Amino acid sequence: MILLVNPFSILAETVSPIYMQSFVILMLVLIIVGTLLDIIHKKNVKYFFENAKKAKLSATKTLSSGEKISVISKTIISEIATTSELGTGKRRVAHLLGMYGTILFWIGSVIMIFCYSNSSSDTPSFWPIIWHVGAIMTVVGGSWFWFFLRVDVYSEAQPWYRIIKADLFVLALVASSFFGLIWSYLQYLNLDDRWDDKVFLVLFIISNLVLFGGVYWSKFAHMFYKPGAAIQKNLAEADGSRDNLPPEADAPKQFGLGIKRDEPKHY
């Protein structure tokens, strides 16, 4: 069964594991370099810390260590781990599929490449399952988002095939998982040295180079910024500083039946 086969151990019959491991290390270096360049150019982190420092001056309460830990824990469990800020709709489901699928896919890749990429290795069955299931989840969640849930497609009537720089991350992410699955399947078929699996292996490599090499130009770095921003926002609400925003207005919550006629589609 293909889900139980480690594609990297098969590849190790023709490619030394050291090359696969070096490729993973290169991807990690590209993430670090791209993120640092993004930080230097956009100054996101500098703004984040300056804004947090400024907000503390208007705090109405000093949080204890226990209270801070409680706020951070709730944020990690609710907003980061389950993306509760997206509500309960399709957008949240697609995001969770893509997020956890990617995590499983990357973890499975690293473990199998560094621990079981030798052609004689006996890979525990759950690692190939994690790898394949993660890739499938990423393709489903990313494709669902790309074709049906993107703001410019869903709310602004733009065609699904319109591509801008901000789309680089999701497209490369879906492509790497998609090509990886096809490459794994073709290797599993053992087509007697046909070119099919080699073509998709090259596409798998290229899509990963675009994904990790394009950190500076894509939204990849946002994965590191968003958790910090969510934690800071909730800490600011807990200590009363509210990021220097005015308090919520004591306005009525009833706006009449007219507001229910059309579901909001703008984000």
HELIX and SHEET records of a PDB file:
HELIX    1   1 ILE A    2  LEU A    4  5                                   3    
HELIX    2   2 PRO A    7  LEU A   11  1                                   5    
HELIX    3   3 PRO A   17  LYS A   42  1                                  26    
HELIX    4   4 ASN A   44  LYS A   56  1                                  13    
HELIX    5   5 SER A   65  THR A   75  1                                  11    
HELIX    6   6 ILE A   76  ILE A   80  3                                   5    
HELIX    7   7 SER A   84  LEU A   86  5                                   3    
HELIX    8   8 LYS A   90  CYS A  115  1                                  26    
HELIX    9   9 PHE A  126  TRP A  144  1                                  19    
HELIX   10  10 PHE A  145  LEU A  149  3                                   5    
HELIX   11  11 VAL A  151  TYR A  154  1                                   4    
HELIX   12  12 LYS A  165  ASP A  167  5                                   3    
HELIX   13  13 LEU A  168  LEU A  189  1                                  22    
HELIX   14  14 ASP A  196  GLY A  213  1                                  18    
HELIX   15  15 HIS A  222  ASP A  239  1                                  18    
HELIX   16  16 ARG A  242  ASN A  244  5                                   3    
HELIX   17  17 LEU A  257  LYS A  260  5                                   4    
END                                                                             
